[in-house]
Amino acid sequence: MNAAPPTAARIATAVTRSECSAEQVVNEALARLDASAGLNAVLHRNDARALERARGLDERRARGEPLGALAGVPVAIKDNICTRELPTTCASKLLAGYRPPYDATAVAKLERAGAVVIAKTNCDEFGMGSSNENSAFGPVLHPLDPERTPGGSSGGSAALVAHGAVPAALGSDTGGSVRQPAAFCGIVGLKPTYGRVSRWGLVAFGSSLDQIGTLTRSVEDAALMLAVIAGFDARDATSAEEPVEDYRGQLAQGTHGVRIGSLSDFVEADGVEPEVSLAVESAVHALREAGTAVQDVSLPLARETIPIYYLIATAEASSNLARFDGVRFGARAGGVASLQELYERTRGGGFGAEVKRRIMLGTYALSAGYYDAYFARAQRARALLQSELDVLFEKVDLLLCPTAPQSAFLLGERIDDPLAMYLSDVFTVLANLGGQPAISVPAPARPGALPVGVQLIARRFDEALLLRTAAVLERAGFRNESAS
Ligand code: GLN
């Protein structure tokens, strides 16, 4: 087996040109999945159907039919995104064994483009967490160091892509869950603009923040995946009618004359590892070399993003998770004497500690006596933050900052200290509160050091520029070494 598995772009080209069969590609990916079993990254496998689908693609190709932009590309899907053929548990006991009756739009689009879903990936329960330790099915291990977290909440997707089992995976990003694990695992994580990708079939956590994103080993694969999953969907009232561009075709254009604002005062905040500051400095250098103008900019409200995010996200979560009552979905407590007891026992026994904490925090922030002081205030602060961002985006085309303040931390290090855990999202929640697209690219690998990521944030719906600039960084060495 090749140590450096091919990228999605390479696989699709090879399958389209009949240089190899989709069945061969999927067989290899399944063997790689076996080899990655120790990571605990996978919750459900799809071997038989994946092989069947691959053979179907090969037959279609033999008949001369076009297969699509992702012909034969094996993909993995975070287990909070609905799949008809496989369970969707959100890594929660409450949804153990639950099988949705439909595919999420993003999954259906991937399959229509020729991709083959081979697995559903482990994550923090309902996407709530930054280390994957909140999964009811055990934590995911970092592919380079089993004592560490791969990040979260899309840790299973990130670990599988970094390990090479699949070239691309879907995750969801409410406050950084695609970008932070991408940074920890040394791969590319893209969170598109809010509304860019349909959320139909994504189990809702924070509805005003959630977005489906991609984890890949190259920027080209991120561009390829986005072009497939993006676009308006009448089934998602928040999906946008913005044209989808040929992102991949623009990657070589470079960034001459592009203006970048480095959020430098934010980055000087306490708790940022020297390795991370160094990565941002070298990104500034690489971008200047490529003809971009980089200036320091400040966003005064940036320091308030964690409280704003954790008020809004928990409030929305408490409302969204009310549907898991033991009546309509998943597990149901037996032997109960009343409906009230059914709710209590199902929810009490089904949800893990972090999910319960968030439901309680969110319910409190929304309750009559505290609504104005907490939820309404957080909404006003969010609106102010958005206007600060709008002002900044009149001066610059992109923002630059770290993805996370540190590299992958040890499993167990923060799990008993929710605040310390929440602080690892300090740089990522900004783009969810503002709705902007953002990408994490891996800083050049340093011997003996764990991966760190740098983050670019663009104007809403300007994924083309975001990806082009990420490609400039990639060409300057900000790349996953095994992407080929
Ligand atoms: N880590 C953040 C949280 O726990 C973000 C989660 C996410 O993006 N799904 O809420």
Boltz pocket constraint, residues with backbone or C-beta under 6 A from the ligand:
constraints:
  - pocket:
      binder: B
      contacts: [[A, 126], [A, 127], [A, 128], [A, 129], [A, 130], [A, 152], [A, 153], [A, 172], [A, 173], [A, 174], [A, 175], [A, 176], [A, 177], [A, 178], [A, 205], [A, 313], [A, 421], [A, 425]]
      max_distance: 6.0
